[in-house]
Amino acid sequence: MSRRTLWGCGLLAFALFALVRLPASLLLRAVPAPFQVSGISGTLWEGRATQFGLDGQELVRDLAWQWQPAALLRGQFGWSLNSGNPGTPVTARLLAGFGGLRIEDLNARLPAAPLLALAKPLAPFQLGGTLLINAGRIDRHTLTGTTVLWQDASSLVTPQANPFGNYSIALQRNGDTLDWQLAPQGGRLDISGKGSLGPAGPQGALRLQAADGQATLFAPLLERLPGDGKARTLQLGAVSH
């Protein structure tokens, strides 16, 4: 074997070793604001983060990832994602290829507060609870097999009424926007509405009405909103047509 061939094999081995040992801390540069990742250890191929957050609030704790080499057979890089933390369990697959990034087989239980606070009209009410999310596939252009349940909804404005209900959230991709529709699934506060979510933020409106005999409990919240009688409306933005 010639010296040039030996040098080539040596450089290739070194490159492969360096690639395999790429530190997971490189992920910090790829995480877009307003998301944050902390406590990263391991490599890009197998590692974990103690916390994955949004605007300073925790979304997922103890998130681990592991490379799935079988995805290379389809011309992709793939990782399994898992959080064994009982407070924020998550399982999913992350795939990267020429078509961009996508998430498949997502099952997650996440705190609702950080995500709902992204909608500025909702922020003053400090809404909380739990979001149960299941999705078959999520990418830039596709959203399939998705169900979302807002469970044990609460508000710091009405501590005496918490939790006040459960709600289903239907999502459907519509070009560059995401259409949403919220419907009550039982509770003391009826919340329903529809709208869209796009680059300009959430748009649409929510209708809120306390159940019979519950109006006094929700007065600190409902009296902040326009409307007559028991029903009040929270405008999230003008709905585009």
PLY file of the C-alpha trace (Angstrom):
ply
format ascii 1.0
element vertex 241
property float x
property float y
property float z
element edge 240
property int vertex1
property int vertex2
end_header
0.00 0.00 0.00
1.42 3.38 -1.04
2.16 6.17 1.38
-0.51 8.32 -0.28
-3.13 5.60 0.29
-2.10 5.25 3.91
-2.41 8.99 4.40
-5.86 8.95 2.78
-7.06 6.09 5.00
-5.69 7.84 8.05
-7.43 11.12 7.22
-10.70 9.31 6.53
-10.50 7.46 9.85
-9.77 10.71 11.66
-12.70 12.46 9.95
-15.08 9.64 10.87
-13.85 9.66 14.46
-14.30 13.44 14.69
-17.80 13.18 13.19
-18.88 10.49 15.63
-17.52 12.51 18.56
-19.15 15.82 17.61
-20.25 17.31 20.94
-23.95 17.78 21.56
-23.21 21.36 22.64
-23.18 22.23 18.93
-26.97 21.97 19.13
-27.06 25.24 21.02
-26.19 27.12 17.83
-29.05 25.47 15.93
-31.83 26.11 18.47
-33.95 29.06 17.28
-35.26 31.71 19.65
-37.40 31.76 21.76
-36.51 28.12 22.54
-33.67 27.30 24.95
-31.75 24.12 25.74
-29.64 23.61 28.87
-27.62 20.86 30.52
-26.50 19.29 27.24
-24.23 16.22 27.39
-23.10 13.49 25.01
-22.75 13.82 21.25
-24.96 14.80 18.32
-25.65 11.10 17.82
-26.50 10.14 21.39
-26.99 12.56 24.24
-29.43 14.36 26.44
-30.51 17.78 27.68
-31.71 18.35 31.22
-34.16 20.99 30.05
-35.83 22.20 26.85
-37.64 25.47 27.38
-39.58 28.30 25.76
-39.17 31.94 26.77
-37.58 30.91 30.05
-40.28 28.38 30.95
-39.72 24.63 30.98
-41.38 22.53 28.27
-39.56 19.19 28.53
-37.24 17.85 31.20
-34.53 15.23 30.66
-34.84 14.93 26.86
-32.64 12.20 25.32
-31.86 11.48 21.66
-30.24 8.54 19.88
-29.21 8.19 16.25
-31.20 5.69 14.17
-28.84 4.44 11.39
-31.70 2.64 9.61
-32.91 6.05 8.37
-29.84 6.20 6.10
-31.48 3.53 3.92
-34.07 6.19 3.01
-31.45 8.89 2.44
-32.10 10.59 5.77
-30.58 11.14 9.17
-32.85 10.03 11.99
-32.97 10.22 15.77
-35.34 8.86 18.37
-36.41 11.39 21.01
-37.52 10.39 24.47
-38.19 11.96 27.84
-38.74 9.52 30.65
-39.62 12.29 33.07
-43.15 11.58 34.38
-44.02 15.27 34.33
-43.22 15.82 30.65
-43.18 12.46 28.83
-42.27 12.70 25.14
-41.60 10.14 22.41
-40.96 11.01 18.76
-38.68 10.56 15.76
-36.73 13.45 14.24
-35.74 13.07 10.58
-33.49 15.29 8.47
-33.08 15.05 4.70
-33.21 17.02 1.47
-36.82 17.97 2.23
-35.82 19.55 5.54
-36.68 18.52 9.08
-39.76 16.62 10.16
-41.15 14.97 13.28
-42.99 11.66 13.18
-44.98 9.62 15.73
-45.05 12.40 18.31
-46.66 11.67 21.67
-46.18 14.38 24.27
-47.57 15.71 27.53
-46.47 19.33 27.87
-47.24 22.23 30.20
-49.70 24.54 28.46
-48.51 27.81 30.01
-45.35 28.42 27.89
-47.15 27.72 24.60
-50.34 29.66 25.36
-48.31 32.65 26.54
-46.96 33.04 22.98
-50.35 34.53 22.06
-50.03 38.06 23.51
-53.79 38.58 24.02
-53.80 35.46 26.25
-50.72 36.40 28.29
-52.52 38.61 30.88
-54.71 35.67 31.92
-51.70 33.43 32.70
-53.41 30.30 31.43
-52.10 26.88 32.43
-52.92 23.21 32.38
-51.58 20.37 30.27
-51.43 19.80 26.51
-51.71 16.20 25.32
-50.33 16.14 21.77
-50.32 13.28 19.27
-49.14 13.71 15.69
-48.30 11.32 12.87
-46.16 13.78 10.94
-45.17 17.42 11.30
-43.03 19.37 8.85
-43.02 22.68 7.05
-45.82 21.68 4.68
-47.57 18.73 6.37
-49.59 18.10 9.49
-51.24 14.69 9.66
-52.83 12.52 12.33
-52.77 15.33 14.89
-54.91 15.58 18.03
-54.47 18.09 20.85
-56.28 18.11 24.19
-55.99 21.01 26.62
-56.55 19.27 29.93
-57.18 20.71 33.43
-57.19 24.26 32.11
-56.50 26.96 34.67
-55.83 30.68 35.07
-53.99 32.57 37.78
-56.73 35.19 37.49
-59.33 32.69 38.77
-57.49 30.50 41.32
-60.75 29.67 43.11
-62.14 28.06 39.93
-59.14 25.96 38.84
-59.09 23.64 37.02
-62.12 24.81 35.08
-62.34 22.52 32.03
-60.97 20.39 29.22
-60.87 21.44 25.55
-60.07 19.85 22.20
-57.99 21.76 19.65
-58.36 20.75 16.00
-55.47 21.75 13.71
-55.28 21.79 9.93
-52.55 23.02 7.62
-53.69 25.71 5.18
-50.76 26.80 3.04
-48.35 28.77 5.19
-50.85 29.06 8.04
-52.32 26.66 10.56
-56.08 26.75 11.06
-57.28 25.97 14.57
-60.61 25.34 16.24
-61.17 25.01 19.97
-64.19 23.24 21.49
-65.14 22.53 25.12
-65.09 18.97 26.43
-66.78 19.62 29.75
-66.16 21.95 32.67
-67.29 25.14 34.36
-66.13 27.57 31.68
-67.28 27.13 28.08
-64.55 28.31 25.68
-64.95 27.91 21.93
-63.53 29.59 18.87
-61.55 29.32 15.69
-58.89 31.13 13.74
-55.44 30.70 12.25
-51.79 30.83 13.21
-49.26 32.29 10.80
-46.19 34.52 10.55
-48.21 37.44 11.97
-49.18 35.43 15.03
-52.54 33.99 16.14
-55.73 35.36 14.64
-59.37 34.67 15.37
-61.58 34.93 18.42
-62.62 33.00 21.51
-66.07 33.01 23.11
-66.13 32.50 26.89
-69.20 31.75 28.99
-69.42 30.49 32.54
-71.70 27.55 33.30
-74.94 28.19 35.15
-74.26 29.31 38.69
-70.51 29.80 38.05
-70.43 33.42 36.84
-69.17 34.81 40.14
-66.15 32.51 40.13
-65.08 33.75 36.70
-65.96 37.42 37.14
-62.26 38.50 37.56
-61.56 37.04 34.10
-64.79 37.72 32.19
-65.12 41.34 33.33
-61.88 42.12 31.48
-63.51 41.19 28.16
-66.10 42.96 26.01
-69.54 41.44 25.65
-73.08 41.48 26.97
-74.66 39.09 29.43
-72.84 35.91 30.34
-70.91 35.49 27.06
-67.71 37.44 26.44
-65.37 37.60 23.43
-61.57 37.61 23.40
-60.24 38.86 20.06
-56.90 37.36 19.10
-56.54 39.31 15.86
-58.38 40.01 12.65
-59.17 36.86 10.69
-57.83 37.13 7.16
-60.09 36.18 4.25
0 1
1 2
2 3
3 4
4 5
5 6
6 7
7 8
8 9
9 10
10 11
11 12
12 13
13 14
14 15
15 16
16 17
17 18
18 19
19 20
20 21
21 22
22 23
23 24
24 25
25 26
26 27
27 28
28 29
29 30
30 31
31 32
32 33
33 34
34 35
35 36
36 37
37 38
38 39
39 40
40 41
41 42
42 43
43 44
44 45
45 46
46 47
47 48
48 49
49 50
50 51
51 52
52 53
53 54
54 55
55 56
56 57
57 58
58 59
59 60
60 61
61 62
62 63
63 64
64 65
65 66
66 67
67 68
68 69
69 70
70 71
71 72
72 73
73 74
74 75
75 76
76 77
77 78
78 79
79 80
80 81
81 82
82 83
83 84
84 85
85 86
86 87
87 88
88 89
89 90
90 91
91 92
92 93
93 94
94 95
95 96
96 97
97 98
98 99
99 100
100 101
101 102
102 103
103 104
104 105
105 106
106 107
107 108
108 109
109 110
110 111
111 112
112 113
113 114
114 115
115 116
116 117
117 118
118 119
119 120
120 121
121 122
122 123
123 124
124 125
125 126
126 127
127 128
128 129
129 130
130 131
131 132
132 133
133 134
134 135
135 136
136 137
137 138
138 139
139 140
140 141
141 142
142 143
143 144
144 145
145 146
146 147
147 148
148 149
149 150
150 151
151 152
152 153
153 154
154 155
155 156
156 157
157 158
158 159
159 160
160 161
161 162
162 163
163 164
164 165
165 166
166 167
167 168
168 169
169 170
170 171
171 172
172 173
173 174
174 175
175 176
176 177
177 178
178 179
179 180
180 181
181 182
182 183
183 184
184 185
185 186
186 187
187 188
188 189
189 190
190 191
191 192
192 193
193 194
194 195
195 196
196 197
197 198
198 199
199 200
200 201
201 202
202 203
203 204
204 205
205 206
206 207
207 208
208 209
209 210
210 211
211 212
212 213
213 214
214 215
215 216
216 217
217 218
218 219
219 220
220 221
221 222
222 223
223 224
224 225
225 226
226 227
227 228
228 229
229 230
230 231
231 232
232 233
233 234
234 235
235 236
236 237
237 238
238 239
239 240
